[in-house]
Amino acid sequence: MKTLWAILVVLILLLQVRLWVGEGSFAQVWSLEKAIAEQRAENAGLAGRNDRLYAEVRNLRNEQGAVEERARMNLGLIREDETFFLVVEN
């Protein structure tokens, strides 16, 4: 009878070791859940950035004024019938 108890105790200990240390253990599951949460937060930030970029692209495709505004602000372009004045501060 004592050998049966000893075998049962050893089996329970082996199952516990796998539960706490082995593959699929609580520690591994917790670290994977943490990694998933971090990745979801990063994905949410990137999704927000993508939404802003898509809105900007739609604006540039649909409105000619947006393209003209970009050309004026970023490239310093002017129309043929306009006069350009450069104000230099002292």
DOLOTOR-457431 format. One record per residue (C-alpha): x, y, z; chain. Coordinates in nm, 2 decimals. Example, Ala and Ser with C-alpha at 12.3 -4.5 7.8 and 13.67 -1.06 7.14 Angstrom:
// residues 2
<pt xx="1.23" yy="-0.45" zz="0.78" cadena="A"/>
<pt xx="1.37" yy="-0.11" zz="0.71" cadena="A"/>
// end
This chain:
// residues 90
<pt xx="0.00" yy="0.00" zz="0.00" cadena="A"/>
<pt xx="0.29" yy="0.24" zz="0.08" cadena="A"/>
<pt xx="0.43" yy="0.18" zz="-0.27" cadena="A"/>
<pt xx="0.10" yy="0.27" zz="-0.43" cadena="A"/>
<pt xx="0.10" yy="0.60" zz="-0.23" cadena="A"/>
<pt xx="0.45" yy="0.67" zz="-0.33" cadena="A"/>
<pt xx="0.37" yy="0.62" zz="-0.70" cadena="A"/>
<pt xx="0.07" yy="0.85" zz="-0.67" cadena="A"/>
<pt xx="0.27" yy="1.12" zz="-0.50" cadena="A"/>
<pt xx="0.54" yy="1.10" zz="-0.76" cadena="A"/>
<pt xx="0.29" yy="1.12" zz="-1.04" cadena="A"/>
<pt xx="0.12" yy="1.42" zz="-0.88" cadena="A"/>
<pt xx="0.46" yy="1.59" zz="-0.84" cadena="A"/>
<pt xx="0.55" yy="1.52" zz="-1.21" cadena="A"/>
<pt xx="0.21" yy="1.67" zz="-1.32" cadena="A"/>
<pt xx="0.27" yy="1.98" zz="-1.10" cadena="A"/>
<pt xx="0.62" yy="2.03" zz="-1.24" cadena="A"/>
<pt xx="0.49" yy="2.03" zz="-1.59" cadena="A"/>
<pt xx="0.21" yy="2.27" zz="-1.49" cadena="A"/>
<pt xx="0.44" yy="2.52" zz="-1.34" cadena="A"/>
<pt xx="0.76" yy="2.48" zz="-1.54" cadena="A"/>
<pt xx="0.72" yy="2.29" zz="-1.87" cadena="A"/>
<pt xx="0.58" yy="2.38" zz="-2.20" cadena="A"/>
<pt xx="0.24" yy="2.54" zz="-2.18" cadena="A"/>
<pt xx="0.30" yy="2.62" zz="-1.81" cadena="A"/>
<pt xx="0.14" yy="2.91" zz="-1.63" cadena="A"/>
<pt xx="0.46" yy="3.12" zz="-1.66" cadena="A"/>
<pt xx="0.47" yy="3.07" zz="-2.03" cadena="A"/>
<pt xx="0.10" yy="3.15" zz="-2.07" cadena="A"/>
<pt xx="0.14" yy="3.47" zz="-1.86" cadena="A"/>
<pt xx="0.44" yy="3.59" zz="-2.07" cadena="A"/>
<pt xx="0.25" yy="3.52" zz="-2.39" cadena="A"/>
<pt xx="-0.06" yy="3.71" zz="-2.27" cadena="A"/>
<pt xx="0.17" yy="4.00" zz="-2.18" cadena="A"/>
<pt xx="0.33" yy="3.99" zz="-2.52" cadena="A"/>
<pt xx="-0.01" yy="3.98" zz="-2.69" cadena="A"/>
<pt xx="-0.13" yy="4.28" zz="-2.49" cadena="A"/>
<pt xx="0.18" yy="4.48" zz="-2.59" cadena="A"/>
<pt xx="0.14" yy="4.38" zz="-2.95" cadena="A"/>
<pt xx="-0.23" yy="4.49" zz="-2.95" cadena="A"/>
<pt xx="-0.14" yy="4.83" zz="-2.80" cadena="A"/>
<pt xx="0.12" yy="4.88" zz="-3.07" cadena="A"/>
<pt xx="-0.12" yy="4.77" zz="-3.34" cadena="A"/>
<pt xx="-0.38" yy="5.02" zz="-3.21" cadena="A"/>
<pt xx="-0.13" yy="5.30" zz="-3.24" cadena="A"/>
<pt xx="-0.03" yy="5.19" zz="-3.59" cadena="A"/>
<pt xx="-0.40" yy="5.16" zz="-3.69" cadena="A"/>
<pt xx="-0.45" yy="5.52" zz="-3.58" cadena="A"/>
<pt xx="-0.16" yy="5.63" zz="-3.78" cadena="A"/>
<pt xx="-0.29" yy="5.44" zz="-4.08" cadena="A"/>
<pt xx="-0.63" yy="5.60" zz="-4.05" cadena="A"/>
<pt xx="-0.47" yy="5.95" zz="-4.05" cadena="A"/>
<pt xx="-0.26" yy="5.86" zz="-4.36" cadena="A"/>
<pt xx="-0.57" yy="5.72" zz="-4.54" cadena="A"/>
<pt xx="-0.76" yy="6.04" zz="-4.47" cadena="A"/>
<pt xx="-0.48" yy="6.25" zz="-4.60" cadena="A"/>
<pt xx="-0.45" yy="6.04" zz="-4.92" cadena="A"/>
<pt xx="-0.83" yy="6.07" zz="-4.97" cadena="A"/>
<pt xx="-0.81" yy="6.44" zz="-4.93" cadena="A"/>
<pt xx="-0.52" yy="6.47" zz="-5.18" cadena="A"/>
<pt xx="-0.71" yy="6.26" zz="-5.43" cadena="A"/>
<pt xx="-1.04" yy="6.43" zz="-5.41" cadena="A"/>
<pt xx="-0.95" yy="6.80" zz="-5.37" cadena="A"/>
<pt xx="-0.72" yy="6.99" zz="-5.61" cadena="A"/>
<pt xx="-0.68" yy="7.26" zz="-5.34" cadena="A"/>
<pt xx="-0.51" yy="7.02" zz="-5.11" cadena="A"/>
<pt xx="-0.25" yy="6.94" zz="-5.37" cadena="A"/>
<pt xx="-0.20" yy="7.31" zz="-5.44" cadena="A"/>
<pt xx="-0.17" yy="7.38" zz="-5.07" cadena="A"/>
<pt xx="0.10" yy="7.11" zz="-5.03" cadena="A"/>
<pt xx="0.29" yy="7.25" zz="-5.33" cadena="A"/>
<pt xx="0.28" yy="7.60" zz="-5.19" cadena="A"/>
<pt xx="0.38" yy="7.51" zz="-4.83" cadena="A"/>
<pt xx="0.64" yy="7.24" zz="-4.89" cadena="A"/>
<pt xx="0.78" yy="7.32" zz="-5.23" cadena="A"/>
<pt xx="0.74" yy="7.70" zz="-5.24" cadena="A"/>
<pt xx="0.56" yy="7.69" zz="-5.57" cadena="A"/>
<pt xx="0.36" yy="7.98" zz="-5.71" cadena="A"/>
<pt xx="0.12" yy="8.03" zz="-6.00" cadena="A"/>
<pt xx="0.22" yy="8.21" zz="-6.32" cadena="A"/>
<pt xx="0.00" yy="8.51" zz="-6.26" cadena="A"/>
<pt xx="0.11" yy="8.56" zz="-5.90" cadena="A"/>
<pt xx="0.39" yy="8.78" zz="-5.76" cadena="A"/>
<pt xx="0.62" yy="8.63" zz="-5.50" cadena="A"/>
<pt xx="0.74" yy="8.86" zz="-5.22" cadena="A"/>
<pt xx="1.01" yy="8.73" zz="-4.98" cadena="A"/>
<pt xx="1.01" yy="8.91" zz="-4.65" cadena="A"/>
<pt xx="1.35" yy="8.90" zz="-4.47" cadena="A"/>
<pt xx="1.36" yy="8.99" zz="-4.11" cadena="A"/>
<pt xx="1.66" yy="9.17" zz="-3.96" cadena="A"/>
// end
